[in-house]
Amino acid sequence: MPRILVVDDDRDLCLLLHRFLTKKGFEVTEAFSAKKALEILDSVKPDLVLSDFRLEDTDGLSLLNSIKEKYPAMPVIIITGYSDIKTAVEIIKMGAYDYVTKPLFPEEILVTIKNALEHGNHPVQVAQHVSQPQLQPARQPSLQQPVTLPEYTSNGEYVFGDSPSFHQILKQVSLVAPTNYSIIIYGESGSGKEVIAQHIHSLSSRKDQPFIAIDCGALSKELAGSELFGHEKGSFTGALSQKTGSFELANGGTIFLDEIANLSYDVQVSLLRVVQERKMRRIGGNKDIDLDVRIIVASNEKLLDAARKGKFREDLYHRFNEFGIEIPPLRERKEDIMFFARHFLSQTNRELGKKVVGFTEEVEKIFREYVWYGNLRELKNVIKRATLLQDGDLIEAKSLPFEISNFSKLQFDDAPATQQPAYKPAAAYQSLPIEEIDLKHASLDAEYEMIMQALKKSNFNKSKAAQLLNIDRKTLYNKMKQYKELNNL
């Protein structure tokens, strides 16, 4: 079994690498500093060293030199979050076999390690990195940028990035995962709540038991109880056979209840008993079933606020609220948008068998300016659509949906969606004499205010705002465009 020494002062990353590489058949030893790595090097006798470039007590180049002095033939792979050509050239010149950039893609790490072990201490030629970066799928700079949230690759492994906000979330996850605490995850639709829940499960002692995810928003009031708790044959009209509920299926593992606030009051009462007593009974049944289930719930609204409005049982909220995690929306992490775009492009290329290598500068600008109301889910769908339509090497604006490629033209101004736009129709006629103000201007002012209220209530999701206003999306865009033109009068 090949032995690998992983050197990184990020203990969370070491843990993830240890788990991943162990599953792939390697014997892994961790060192959280260069000093410790050098102390155990002789006793561990690794076949390969995988080290971060930035360490608290030194840097990767210094550690590389020290290793090469003692073991000239030992292959060393450097992890760097600074994936510029200058750093890469320096690393290779100093004798590293190769380098991998953060965020760490499991497939890339595995291929690089296997190549290093097969070819020994024969570094990748620097010229390959400098002159032909796009000829190496695992080293395309356009597919490797910082990331804030985890996302699953096609083989089910994690990809993590360098964002400080997500590192904070990872620290919270690493603390709470080994416990049996119930957890509330807050975040907008499409922001990655289920991914966080899966990650918590994978780091817990329940990782080898079932993980069951339920979208409570998709459950009808009539069938929610049956879906969650199961039913006995003949317990109600249409119950032609016995059904095992999601809680029973998740026994020993973790159940994830997304959009928990959508459950009816009756189901919330039944759920409270399950949470309190860790027992449940199928609908129509007369036998209690003992449960050992970790419960993680998610919501796009604060459950305490929902409880105070009478929409959610406050006692149930307090049962769930042993630990809370909040995922910020993608529009608050604009620096991470292009990483996710490149990551989804890489996934889509594999799915479709295409070789689109990146995005035009115009598309990157559009992506950074757009608000991404649907968060990661919307971004992924846009990338899949654009990749399918694109014939050339780069995604172009013409392959994007109209409302995204023309987003900046359809806005009131360039202010973030969370801020109040400065323009109000009344400003267009405040300077007019009183005798020139007519009902039309007053109507415009009232209409504008209604549109703004709908946009704020829907968190600036224009589809939802149009529904609230009982108009179609195109009409809403036309109205917004009209006000923008008025602002220029």
VEXDREN-2710 file (C-alpha; in Angstrom, 1 decimal):
% VEXDREN-2710
k/r/px/py/pz
1/MET/0.0/0.0/0.0
2/PRO/1.7/3.3/-1.1
3/ARG/2.4/5.7/1.8
4/ILE/1.6/9.4/1.5
5/LEU/2.6/12.2/3.9
6/VAL/0.1/15.1/3.8
7/VAL/1.5/18.4/5.1
8/ASP/-1.0/21.2/5.7
9/ASP/-1.8/23.5/8.6
10/ASP/-5.5/23.4/7.7
11/ARG/-6.6/20.4/9.8
12/ASP/-10.0/20.3/8.0
13/LEU/-8.3/19.9/4.7
14/CYS/-5.9/17.3/6.1
15/LEU/-8.9/15.3/7.4
16/LEU/-10.7/15.5/4.0
17/LEU/-7.5/14.4/2.1
18/HIS/-6.9/11.6/4.6
19/ARG/-10.4/10.3/4.1
20/PHE/-10.4/10.5/0.3
21/LEU/-6.9/9.0/-0.2
22/THR/-7.5/6.2/2.4
23/LYS/-10.6/5.2/0.4
24/LYS/-8.5/5.1/-2.7
25/GLY/-6.1/2.6/-1.2
26/PHE/-3.3/4.8/0.2
27/GLU/-1.8/4.8/3.7
28/VAL/-1.9/8.4/4.8
29/THR/0.0/10.2/7.6
30/GLU/-0.7/13.9/8.4
31/ALA/1.6/16.7/9.6
32/PHE/0.3/20.1/10.4
33/SER/3.6/21.9/10.0
34/ALA/6.8/21.7/8.1
35/LYS/8.7/21.1/11.3
36/LYS/6.6/18.1/12.2
37/ALA/6.8/16.7/8.6
38/LEU/10.6/16.7/8.8
39/GLU/10.6/15.1/12.2
40/ILE/8.5/12.1/11.1
41/LEU/9.9/11.8/7.6
42/ASP/12.5/9.1/8.5
43/SER/10.0/7.0/10.5
44/VAL/7.1/7.3/8.0
45/LYS/9.3/6.8/4.9
46/PRO/6.5/8.0/2.6
47/ASP/6.5/7.1/-1.1
48/LEU/5.2/10.6/-1.8
49/VAL/4.7/14.0/-0.1
50/LEU/1.7/16.2/-0.7
51/SER/2.3/19.6/0.8
52/ASP/0.6/23.0/0.9
53/PHE/2.7/25.9/-0.5
54/ARG/1.7/28.2/2.4
55/LEU/2.5/26.8/5.8
56/GLU/2.5/28.6/9.1
57/ASP/6.2/27.9/9.9
58/THR/7.6/28.1/6.4
59/ASP/6.7/27.8/2.8
60/GLY/6.4/24.8/0.5
61/LEU/9.7/25.6/-1.3
62/SER/11.7/25.5/1.9
63/LEU/10.1/22.2/2.8
64/LEU/10.7/20.9/-0.7
65/ASN/14.4/21.8/-0.4
66/SER/14.8/20.0/3.0
67/ILE/13.1/16.9/1.7
68/LYS/15.2/16.8/-1.5
69/GLU/18.4/17.1/0.5
70/LYS/17.6/13.9/2.4
71/TYR/15.6/12.0/-0.3
72/PRO/16.4/13.3/-3.8
73/ALA/14.2/10.7/-5.5
74/MET/11.1/11.3/-3.4
75/PRO/8.3/12.8/-5.5
76/VAL/6.7/15.9/-3.9
77/ILE/3.5/17.5/-5.1
78/ILE/2.7/21.1/-4.0
79/ILE/-0.8/22.4/-3.3
80/THR/-1.1/26.1/-4.1
81/GLY/-3.9/28.6/-4.0
82/TYR/-1.8/30.9/-6.0
83/SER/-2.0/29.3/-9.4
84/ASP/0.0/31.8/-11.5
85/ILE/2.6/30.6/-13.9
86/LYS/5.5/32.2/-12.0
87/THR/4.8/30.2/-8.8
88/ALA/4.3/27.0/-10.9
89/VAL/7.6/27.4/-12.7
90/GLU/9.5/28.0/-9.4
91/ILE/8.0/24.9/-7.9
92/ILE/8.9/22.7/-10.8
93/LYS/12.4/24.2/-11.1
94/MET/13.0/23.5/-7.4
95/GLY/12.4/19.8/-8.0
96/ALA/8.7/19.2/-7.3
97/TYR/7.1/16.5/-9.4
98/ASP/4.0/18.7/-10.1
99/TYR/1.6/21.1/-8.4
100/VAL/-2.2/21.2/-7.9
101/THR/-4.2/24.3/-7.3
102/LYS/-7.0/25.0/-4.8
103/PRO/-9.8/24.2/-4.8
104/LEU/-8.8/20.6/-4.8
105/PHE/-10.4/18.4/-7.4
106/PRO/-10.3/14.7/-6.4
107/GLU/-9.8/13.4/-9.9
108/GLU/-6.9/15.8/-10.4
109/ILE/-5.2/14.9/-7.1
110/LEU/-5.6/11.1/-7.8
111/VAL/-4.3/11.3/-11.3
112/THR/-1.3/13.5/-10.3
113/ILE/-0.4/11.2/-7.4
114/LYS/-0.6/8.0/-9.5
115/ASN/1.5/9.6/-12.2
116/ALA/4.1/10.7/-9.6
117/LEU/4.3/7.2/-8.1
118/GLU/4.5/5.5/-11.6
119/HIS/7.2/7.8/-12.9
120/GLY/9.2/8.4/-9.8
121/ASN/11.1/11.7/-9.4
122/HIS/10.7/12.9/-13.0
123/PRO/9.1/16.3/-12.7
124/VAL/6.6/17.5/-15.3
125/GLN/8.4/19.8/-17.7
126/VAL/7.9/23.5/-16.9
127/ALA/7.4/24.2/-20.6
128/GLN/4.2/22.2/-20.6
129/HIS/2.8/24.4/-17.9
130/VAL/3.9/27.7/-19.6
131/SER/3.2/27.1/-23.3
132/GLN/0.3/24.6/-23.3
133/PRO/-1.9/25.2/-20.3
134/GLN/-5.1/24.5/-22.2
135/LEU/-3.9/21.2/-23.4
136/GLN/-3.9/19.7/-19.9
137/PRO/-7.5/19.3/-18.7
138/ALA/-6.4/19.1/-15.1
139/ARG/-4.5/22.3/-15.2
140/GLN/-6.7/24.7/-17.1
141/PRO/-6.5/28.0/-15.2
142/SER/-10.0/28.9/-16.4
143/LEU/-11.3/25.9/-14.5
144/GLN/-9.6/26.6/-11.2
145/GLN/-10.6/29.6/-9.0
146/PRO/-11.5/30.1/-5.3
147/VAL/-14.8/28.7/-4.1
148/THR/-17.0/29.4/-1.2
149/LEU/-19.3/26.4/-0.9
150/PRO/-18.8/22.7/-1.5
151/GLU/-20.2/21.0/-4.5
152/TYR/-20.2/17.4/-5.4
153/THR/-18.4/16.2/-8.5
154/SER/-19.8/13.4/-10.6
155/ASN/-18.2/10.7/-8.5
156/GLY/-19.7/12.0/-5.3
157/GLU/-16.5/13.5/-3.7
158/TYR/-16.2/17.0/-2.4
159/VAL/-14.5/20.1/-3.8
160/PHE/-13.5/22.9/-1.4
161/GLY/-12.1/26.3/-1.9
162/ASP/-10.4/29.1/0.0
163/SER/-13.1/31.6/0.8
164/PRO/-12.9/32.8/4.4
165/SER/-16.7/32.7/4.8
166/PHE/-16.8/29.1/3.9
167/HIS/-13.8/28.2/6.0
168/GLN/-15.8/29.5/8.9
169/ILE/-18.8/27.3/7.9
170/LEU/-16.4/24.3/7.6
171/LYS/-15.1/25.0/11.1
172/GLN/-18.7/25.0/12.4
173/VAL/-19.4/21.8/10.5
174/SER/-16.3/20.1/11.9
175/LEU/-17.4/21.0/15.4
176/VAL/-21.0/19.9/15.2
177/ALA/-20.7/16.9/12.8
178/PRO/-19.4/14.3/15.5
179/THR/-22.3/15.2/17.8
180/ASN/-26.0/14.2/17.7
181/TYR/-27.2/17.8/17.8
182/SER/-30.2/18.7/15.7
183/ILE/-29.2/21.4/13.2
184/ILE/-31.1/24.2/11.3
185/ILE/-29.4/25.3/8.1
186/TYR/-30.6/28.7/6.7
187/GLY/-30.1/29.7/3.2
188/GLU/-32.0/30.7/0.0
189/SER/-33.2/28.2/-2.5
190/GLY/-30.3/26.7/-4.5
191/SER/-27.6/27.9/-2.1
192/GLY/-26.4/24.5/-1.2
193/LYS/-28.2/23.6/2.0
194/GLU/-28.5/19.9/1.2
195/VAL/-24.8/19.7/0.3
196/ILE/-23.9/21.1/3.7
197/ALA/-26.3/18.5/5.3
198/GLN/-24.6/15.7/3.3
199/HIS/-21.2/16.9/4.4
200/ILE/-22.2/16.9/8.1
201/HIS/-23.5/13.4/7.7
202/SER/-20.3/12.2/6.0
203/LEU/-18.2/13.6/8.9
204/SER/-20.3/12.0/11.5
205/SER/-20.2/8.5/13.1
206/ARG/-23.4/7.8/11.1
207/LYS/-21.6/8.2/7.7
208/ASP/-22.1/4.5/6.9
209/GLN/-25.8/4.6/7.6
210/PRO/-28.6/6.1/5.4
211/PHE/-28.9/9.8/4.5
212/ILE/-32.5/10.6/3.5
213/ALA/-33.4/14.0/2.1
214/ILE/-37.0/15.2/1.9
215/ASP/-38.3/18.4/0.3
216/CYS/-41.1/19.3/2.6
217/GLY/-42.3/22.0/0.1
218/ALA/-43.1/19.3/-2.4
219/LEU/-45.2/17.3/0.1
220/SER/-49.0/17.7/-0.1
221/LYS/-50.8/18.2/3.2
222/GLU/-52.7/14.9/2.7
223/LEU/-49.6/12.7/2.0
224/ALA/-46.9/14.4/4.2
225/GLY/-47.6/12.2/7.2
226/SER/-47.5/9.0/5.1
227/GLU/-44.2/10.1/3.4
228/LEU/-42.5/10.9/6.7
229/PHE/-43.9/8.2/9.0
230/GLY/-45.3/5.6/6.7
231/HIS/-48.6/3.8/6.8
232/GLU/-50.2/0.4/7.3
233/LYS/-52.2/-1.3/4.5
234/GLY/-55.8/-0.1/4.5
235/SER/-55.2/2.8/6.9
236/PHE/-56.9/5.2/4.4
237/THR/-58.4/5.1/1.0
238/GLY/-55.7/4.2/-1.5
239/ALA/-53.4/2.6/1.1
240/LEU/-53.2/-0.7/-0.9
241/SER/-50.0/-1.9/0.8
242/GLN/-47.8/-1.1/3.8
243/LYS/-45.4/1.9/3.3
244/THR/-42.2/2.5/5.2
245/GLY/-41.7/6.2/5.9
246/SER/-38.6/8.4/5.5
247/PHE/-37.9/8.4/9.2
248/GLU/-37.9/4.7/9.4
249/LEU/-35.7/4.4/6.3
250/ALA/-33.2/6.8/7.9
251/ASN/-33.0/4.9/11.2
252/GLY/-29.4/4.8/12.4
253/GLY/-28.5/7.6/10.0
254/THR/-29.5/11.2/9.2
255/ILE/-32.7/12.7/7.8
256/PHE/-32.7/16.1/6.1
257/LEU/-36.0/18.0/6.0
258/ASP/-35.7/20.9/3.5
259/GLU/-38.1/23.8/3.7
260/ILE/-39.4/22.5/7.0
261/ALA/-41.7/25.5/7.5
262/ASN/-44.0/24.3/4.7
263/LEU/-45.2/21.3/6.8
264/SER/-48.8/21.6/8.0
265/TYR/-49.6/22.1/11.7
266/ASP/-50.9/18.6/12.1
267/VAL/-47.7/17.1/10.7
268/GLN/-45.7/19.4/13.0
269/VAL/-47.5/18.0/16.0
270/SER/-46.6/14.4/14.9
271/LEU/-43.0/15.5/14.2
272/LEU/-42.7/17.0/17.7
273/ARG/-43.5/13.6/19.3
274/VAL/-40.8/12.0/17.1
275/VAL/-38.2/14.6/18.1
276/GLN/-39.1/14.5/21.8
277/GLU/-39.5/10.7/22.3
278/ARG/-37.5/9.3/19.4
279/LYS/-40.4/7.0/18.7
280/MET/-42.9/7.0/15.8
281/ARG/-46.0/5.1/14.7
282/ARG/-47.0/4.5/11.1
283/ILE/-50.4/5.9/10.1
284/GLY/-53.0/3.3/11.0
285/GLY/-50.5/1.4/13.1
286/ASN/-50.7/0.4/16.8
287/LYS/-47.0/-0.2/17.4
288/ASP/-44.3/2.3/18.3
289/ILE/-41.0/2.1/16.4
290/ASP/-37.9/3.2/18.2
291/LEU/-35.8/5.7/16.2
292/ASP/-32.2/6.7/16.3
293/VAL/-32.1/9.4/13.7
294/ARG/-30.1/12.6/13.5
295/ILE/-32.4/15.4/12.3
296/ILE/-31.1/18.3/10.1
297/VAL/-33.7/20.8/8.9
298/ALA/-33.4/23.7/6.4
299/SER/-35.4/26.8/5.8
300/ASN/-35.2/29.9/3.6
301/GLU/-36.9/32.0/6.3
302/LYS/-36.1/32.3/10.0
303/LEU/-38.1/29.7/11.9
304/LEU/-38.4/31.9/15.0
305/ASP/-40.0/34.6/12.9
306/ALA/-42.3/32.0/11.4
307/ALA/-43.2/30.8/14.9
308/ARG/-44.0/34.3/16.0
309/LYS/-46.3/34.6/13.0
310/GLY/-48.1/31.4/14.0
311/LYS/-46.8/29.5/10.9
312/PHE/-44.5/27.2/12.8
313/ARG/-44.6/25.6/16.3
314/GLU/-42.2/27.4/18.6
315/ASP/-41.6/24.3/20.7
316/LEU/-40.6/22.4/17.6
317/TYR/-38.3/25.3/16.6
318/HIS/-36.5/25.1/20.0
319/ARG/-36.1/21.3/19.6
320/PHE/-34.4/21.8/16.3
321/ASN/-32.3/24.8/17.3
322/GLU/-29.5/23.0/19.0
323/PHE/-27.1/24.4/16.3
324/GLY/-27.6/26.8/13.4
325/ILE/-25.6/27.3/10.2
326/GLU/-26.3/30.2/7.8
327/ILE/-25.3/30.0/4.1
328/PRO/-24.9/33.4/2.4
329/PRO/-26.5/33.8/-1.0
330/LEU/-24.3/33.8/-4.1
331/ARG/-24.9/37.5/-4.8
332/GLU/-23.0/38.2/-1.5
333/ARG/-20.1/36.1/-2.8
334/LYS/-19.5/37.6/-6.2
335/GLU/-15.8/36.8/-6.0
336/ASP/-16.7/33.1/-6.1
337/ILE/-19.1/33.2/-9.1
338/MET/-16.5/32.3/-11.7
339/PHE/-15.1/29.4/-9.8
340/PHE/-18.6/27.8/-9.6
341/ALA/-19.1/28.6/-13.3
342/ARG/-15.9/26.8/-14.2
343/HIS/-16.6/23.9/-12.0
344/PHE/-20.1/23.5/-13.5
345/LEU/-18.6/23.8/-16.9
346/SER/-16.1/21.0/-16.1
347/GLN/-19.0/18.8/-14.9
348/THR/-21.1/19.6/-18.0
349/ASN/-18.2/18.9/-20.4
350/ARG/-18.0/15.4/-18.9
351/GLU/-21.7/14.9/-19.1
352/LEU/-22.1/16.1/-22.7
353/GLY/-18.7/14.9/-24.0
354/LYS/-17.8/18.5/-25.0
355/LYS/-14.6/20.4/-24.7
356/VAL/-15.6/24.0/-24.0
357/VAL/-12.6/25.5/-22.2
358/GLY/-13.9/28.7/-20.6
359/PHE/-15.9/32.0/-21.0
360/THR/-15.4/35.2/-22.9
361/GLU/-14.5/38.3/-20.9
362/GLU/-18.0/39.6/-21.8
363/VAL/-19.7/36.6/-20.2
364/GLU/-17.5/36.8/-17.1
365/LYS/-18.6/40.4/-16.7
366/ILE/-22.2/39.5/-17.2
367/PHE/-21.9/36.7/-14.6
368/ARG/-20.4/39.0/-12.0
369/GLU/-23.1/41.7/-12.5
370/TYR/-26.0/39.3/-12.4
371/VAL/-27.7/38.8/-9.1
372/TRP/-28.3/35.0/-9.3
373/TYR/-31.7/34.8/-7.7
374/GLY/-31.6/31.0/-7.8
375/ASN/-28.1/30.9/-6.5
376/LEU/-25.9/27.8/-7.4
377/ARG/-28.8/25.9/-8.9
378/GLU/-29.6/28.7/-11.3
379/LEU/-25.9/29.1/-12.2
380/LYS/-25.5/25.4/-12.9
381/ASN/-28.6/25.3/-15.1
382/VAL/-27.3/28.4/-17.1
383/ILE/-23.9/26.7/-17.6
384/LYS/-25.6/23.5/-18.8
385/ARG/-27.8/25.3/-21.3
386/ALA/-24.9/27.5/-22.6
387/THR/-22.5/24.6/-22.9
388/LEU/-25.1/22.6/-24.9
389/LEU/-25.7/25.6/-27.3
390/GLN/-22.0/26.6/-27.7
391/ASP/-20.1/25.5/-30.7
392/GLY/-16.8/27.2/-30.1
393/ASP/-14.1/26.9/-27.3
394/LEU/-15.6/29.7/-25.2
395/ILE/-19.1/30.3/-23.8
396/GLU/-20.4/33.5/-25.5
397/ALA/-23.1/35.9/-24.4
398/LYS/-25.4/34.7/-27.3
399/SER/-25.6/31.3/-25.5
400/LEU/-27.0/32.8/-22.3
401/PRO/-30.7/33.4/-21.5
402/PHE/-32.0/36.8/-22.5
403/GLU/-32.7/38.0/-19.0
404/ILE/-29.1/37.2/-17.9
405/SER/-27.2/38.6/-21.0
406/ASN/-29.3/41.8/-20.8
407/PHE/-29.5/42.0/-17.0
408/SER/-27.7/45.3/-16.7
409/LYS/-30.0/47.0/-19.3
410/LEU/-33.1/45.9/-17.4
411/GLN/-32.1/47.2/-13.9
412/PHE/-33.1/50.4/-12.3
413/ASP/-29.4/51.1/-11.7
414/ASP/-26.2/49.3/-10.8
415/ALA/-26.9/49.1/-7.1
416/PRO/-26.9/45.7/-5.4
417/ALA/-30.2/44.0/-5.3
418/THR/-30.3/44.2/-1.5
419/GLN/-30.2/48.0/-1.7
420/GLN/-33.0/50.4/-2.4
421/PRO/-32.7/51.8/-5.9
422/ALA/-32.3/55.6/-5.8
423/TYR/-34.8/56.4/-8.5
424/LYS/-38.5/57.1/-7.8
425/PRO/-40.9/58.2/-10.5
426/ALA/-41.9/61.1/-8.4
427/ALA/-38.5/62.6/-8.9
428/ALA/-39.3/63.0/-12.6
429/TYR/-42.0/65.6/-11.8
430/GLN/-41.1/67.0/-8.4
431/SER/-39.7/70.2/-10.1
432/LEU/-42.8/70.8/-12.2
433/PRO/-45.3/73.5/-11.3
434/ILE/-48.3/72.1/-9.4
435/GLU/-50.7/72.9/-12.3
436/GLU/-48.6/70.6/-14.6
437/ILE/-48.8/67.5/-12.3
438/ASP/-51.6/65.2/-13.5
439/LEU/-53.1/61.8/-12.7
440/LYS/-50.7/60.0/-15.1
441/HIS/-47.7/61.1/-13.1
442/ALA/-49.3/60.1/-9.8
443/SER/-50.2/56.7/-11.3
444/LEU/-46.6/56.1/-12.3
445/ASP/-45.5/56.9/-8.8
446/ALA/-48.0/54.4/-7.3
447/GLU/-47.2/51.7/-9.8
448/TYR/-43.5/52.1/-9.2
449/GLU/-44.0/51.7/-5.4
450/MET/-46.1/48.6/-5.9
451/ILE/-43.4/47.1/-8.2
452/MET/-40.7/47.9/-5.6
453/GLN/-42.7/46.4/-2.8
454/ALA/-43.2/43.2/-4.8
455/LEU/-39.5/43.0/-5.7
456/LYS/-38.4/43.4/-2.1
457/LYS/-41.0/40.9/-0.9
458/SER/-39.7/38.3/-3.4
459/ASN/-36.1/39.1/-2.6
460/PHE/-35.7/40.7/-6.1
461/ASN/-36.7/37.4/-7.8
462/LYS/-38.5/38.8/-10.8
463/SER/-40.5/35.7/-11.6
464/LYS/-42.0/35.7/-8.1
465/ALA/-42.5/39.5/-8.2
466/ALA/-44.4/39.2/-11.4
467/GLN/-46.7/36.6/-9.8
468/LEU/-47.3/38.8/-6.9
469/LEU/-48.3/41.6/-9.2
470/ASN/-50.4/39.3/-11.4
471/ILE/-48.5/40.2/-14.5
472/ASP/-46.1/38.2/-16.7
473/ARG/-42.3/38.5/-16.4
474/LYS/-42.0/40.2/-19.8
475/THR/-44.4/42.9/-18.7
476/LEU/-42.4/43.4/-15.5
477/TYR/-39.2/43.9/-17.5
478/ASN/-40.9/46.4/-19.8
479/LYS/-42.1/48.4/-16.7
480/MET/-38.6/48.4/-15.2
481/LYS/-37.2/49.5/-18.6
482/GLN/-39.8/52.3/-18.8
483/TYR/-38.8/53.6/-15.4
484/LYS/-35.2/53.6/-16.3
485/GLU/-35.9/55.7/-19.3
486/LEU/-38.0/58.1/-17.2
487/ASN/-35.0/58.4/-14.9
488/ASN/-33.0/59.8/-17.8
489/LEU/-35.6/62.5/-18.6
END
